[in-house]
Amino acid sequence: MARLLAAVSGRAAPAQTGTMSLERCQSEWTEIEQEYQQLQETHKVYRQKLEELTNLQAICSSAITKQRKALKDLKHGLHKCTKTRSDKETEVINDLQVQIKERQNVFFDMEAYLPKKNGLYLNLVLGNVNVTLLSNQAKFAYKDEYEKFKLYMTIILMFGAVTCLFLFNYRVIDEIFNFLLVWYYCTLTIRESILMSNGSRIKGWWVSHHYVSTFLSGVMLTWPEGPMYQMFRSQFLAFSIYQSCVQFLQYYYQRGCLYRLRALGERNQLDLTVEGFQSWMWRGLTFLLPFLFFGHVSTIVLKSLSVKIVVHLTV
């Protein structure tokens, strides 16, 4: 009798457990269904807001274009008025010109949050893709990532140059190092173009010298093996080590300068470490001067040695 009761209870237990498990699954499905309905409503509102945002962006871009055209015509009219003017009119004209210049700066800051057409370089590399970041947090995060990328790559390139100069004299390793240089400078130009599209006031010479560096790194990559390559190789690697050391020190120096300038409200959040120098910073720059002096002296010595070697080979 006891065995029969145990067998019956053993058979009934799985059915009860299965019923409880099914009820739990149904309850969870009901909760998931409610959350799904809420998600659909939220996504619908998001799409509506996104369409409103797109319309507002188009309206703002059109208004800025119209304002710029009107200011250009006004500036041209003021230029004509300068030919015949009194002292009072001169003050009014100067005041209007100052306000027009300030208005242009305001338009530049506004456009940093509006989608715009990419330049020729970004169109060739990325295509017609909107690279504008909408929030200040996203802009600063991208700029900070750019700075860290430069710092990490500077350290990697310094160790790579040391390896090629002192440890391994193989053309394959040189090619890897030169290819890394080409990739690094190409990546810098792309990232800097994106930063400029987001309102960063990067100087033209800074971007241009990276284009030149990309081309020269490509020359080193395709330079055929020979006596002239070996002659230039040591100088180039020594200069790469020196340049990486100076850039490493310069990064920490200018980062502190930019931090102080941003705290004083004199610099934009998207300014790079290459910018932010003023006359009162000479006191903090003194620790860099010995490295710069050593670099210039070394360059002169290497040039004189190269001339002597070339003369000796030609003779």
Residue pairs with C-beta under 8 A, 6 or more apart in sequence:
57 114
57 115
60 110
60 114
61 111
61 114
61 115
61 116
64 107
64 110
64 111
64 114
67 103
67 107
68 104
68 107
71 100
71 103
71 104
74 96
74 100
75 97
75 100
78 93
78 96
78 97
81 89
81 93
82 93
85 93
108 199
109 199
111 199
112 132
112 139
112 198
112 199
113 132
113 134
113 199
114 132
115 130
115 132
116 132
116 197
117 128
118 126
118 128
118 129
118 131
118 193
118 197
119 193
119 197
121 189
121 190
121 193
122 129
122 131
122 190
122 193
122 194
122 197
125 190
126 190
131 194
131 197
131 198
132 197
132 198
133 139
133 142
133 198
136 269
139 198
139 199
139 269
139 270
140 269
140 270
142 194
142 195
142 198
143 195
143 200
143 269
143 270
143 272
146 191
146 192
146 195
146 272
147 251
147 255
147 272
147 273
149 187
149 191
150 188
150 247
150 251
150 273
151 248
151 251
153 184
154 244
154 247
154 248
154 251
155 244
155 248
156 180
157 177
157 180
157 181
157 184
157 240
157 244
158 240
158 241
158 244
158 245
158 248
160 176
160 177
160 180
161 177
161 237
161 238
161 240
161 241
161 244
162 241
163 173
163 177
164 173
164 174
164 177
164 237
165 234
165 237
165 238
165 241
171 225
174 233
175 221
178 217
178 220
178 221
179 221
181 213
181 217
181 220
181 221
182 214
182 217
182 218
182 221
185 210
185 211
185 213
185 214
185 217
186 214
188 210
189 207
189 210
189 211
189 214
192 200
192 202
192 206
192 207
192 210
193 207
195 202
195 270
195 272
196 202
196 207
198 270
199 268
199 270
200 268
200 270
200 271
200 272
201 268
201 270
201 271
201 275
202 272
202 274
202 275
203 274
203 275
206 272
206 274
220 236
223 229
227 313
231 306
231 309
235 302
235 306
238 298
238 302
239 299
242 291
242 294
242 295
242 298
243 295
245 291
246 288
246 291
246 292
246 295
249 287
249 288
249 291
250 273
250 288
251 273
253 284
253 285
253 287
253 288
254 273
254 274
254 275
254 276
254 277
255 273
256 284
257 276
257 277
257 281
257 284
258 267
258 271
258 273
258 275
258 276
261 267
261 271
261 276
261 278
262 268
262 269
262 271
267 275
267 276
